Amino acid sequence: MLTLKFVRTIKAKPATVWQVVVDFPAYNDWNPFVTQCSAELQPGAPIVMQVNMGPFELEQTEQVAQVEHEKLFEYRMRPVGRLLYSKRQHRLEPVGTEECRYTSYFELRGWLSPLVTLFMGFFLWRGFRRMTNAVKTRAEVLTY
């Protein structure tokens, strides 16, 4: 199993950070990991992404699982039986009136997860870390 969790305090209101996370057409302007994205904020809807894995790009289609406006956006890979399963969350919590805590969470499970982690773990870690930092930068730039 691979679990990645990055937490940042962002000097922006949750509404601003939420707008960054769900403005899918703008991803290619600021996001170094998911360079293209299209989705609807509806559980069950597909989310189609172009993911920068370093030496190669990967098109990934997953499914929106949960949407709580300005709080949570979650999507999941369609499970391949017990072989492979993933969950991705963007979580926002207010901290005072002008800040929020942004948590970027990724979980990969299943019998094949050790193999995927071996070959892609570094690229996933680097990509999610870079995206988390870019969300913070983008939201703070939009605030000031």
N, C-alpha and C positions, 0 to 999 in steps of 0.2 A: 504494500500500500504506500502511496505517496500522498503526503499532505503538505500543502504550501499555504502559509498564512502571513500576510503582510498588513500591518496596521500603521496608518498615518493620521496625525491630527492635521486638519486642513483649516486654514484661516479663511473660511467661506461658509455660508449657510448651506444646510443640507440641500435646499432647492437648487443652488448653483452647482453643487457636486453632482446631484442627480441629473441635471441637464447635460453635464459633460458625459456622464456614463451612458445616457440613452440617446444622445445625438449621434446615431450610428453613421450617417453620411459624412460626418466630420472626422471620423476616426483616422482617415489617411492624412489629416492635417497635423495630428499631434501624437498618435498612438504608435510606438515603435514595435509593438507585438502583434496586435490585431490591426492590420493595415487597411482592411476593408470589412464592412459589416452591414448586414441588412437584417432587420427583424421587426416584428410587431410586439408590442408589450401586452401580449395575450397568452396566458397559459395554454400550452399545446401548439403554439405557433413555432415555425422553424426559425432558427437564427443561423445565418450563413456567414461564415467568416473566412478571411484570408489571413493565415497565421504565419508570422515570420519566425521560423525556427533556426535562424542563423544561416547555416549553409543551404537551406532550401525553404520554400514557402509551401504551405499545406492548406488546401481548402477543407474546411470543417463545417459540417451541418449538424447542429444539435437542436434541442427542443426547449423552449421557454417553459420553466416549471412553476415559478412563483414571481409575482409582481406586487409589491407593496409600495405605492407611490412615495417617493423620497425616503424610503427605508431599505428596501430589499429588491434586488433583481437577481434571479437565479435561473440558470439553465443547465441542462444535463445532456450528456451523450446518450443516445439510444443504447441501452445495454446490449452487449453481445453475450447473452446468457450469463453464466458465472465467469466468463472469460475476462470481460473488461467493462468497467462502469466508471463514469466521471460525473462530478458535480462542481459547478462554478458559481460563486456568489460575490456580489457587490453589496456590502451592507453599510448603511449610514446611521449614525447616532448623533444627535445634537450634543454639543459640549458648550454650554453657555449660549449666548445669543448670536454670536458671529463666527462660531467654529463648529466643526463636526469631526467625528472619528470615522474614518473610512477604513473598512476591513475588506481586503481582497483575499478570497479563500478558494482553494482548489483542492479537490480530493480525487484520487485515482485508485480504484480497487479492482480486484478480480485476479484470477489465476495468472493472467498475462501482465499484470501491473509491474511485477519485478523486472520483466524483460523490457517493457516500455520505459520504465524508470532508468534502466541501465543505458539504453540508447538515446533517450530523449529527456531524461531528468534534468540535466544541466540547462538545456535550452528552455524547458518549461520554467524552471526556477528563475533564470535570467529574464525571460520574457514577462512573467507575471510581476517580478520586482520592478522592471523598467516601466511596465504599464501602470503599476501603482504609483510610482513616482511621477509619471506623466499626468495622471489624473489630478494629483495634488498641484502640480505646476499649472496646469490648464485652468483649474478652478480658481486658484489664487490670482492668476493673471486676469481672469474675467471679473474678479471681485475688485481689483485695484486699478 
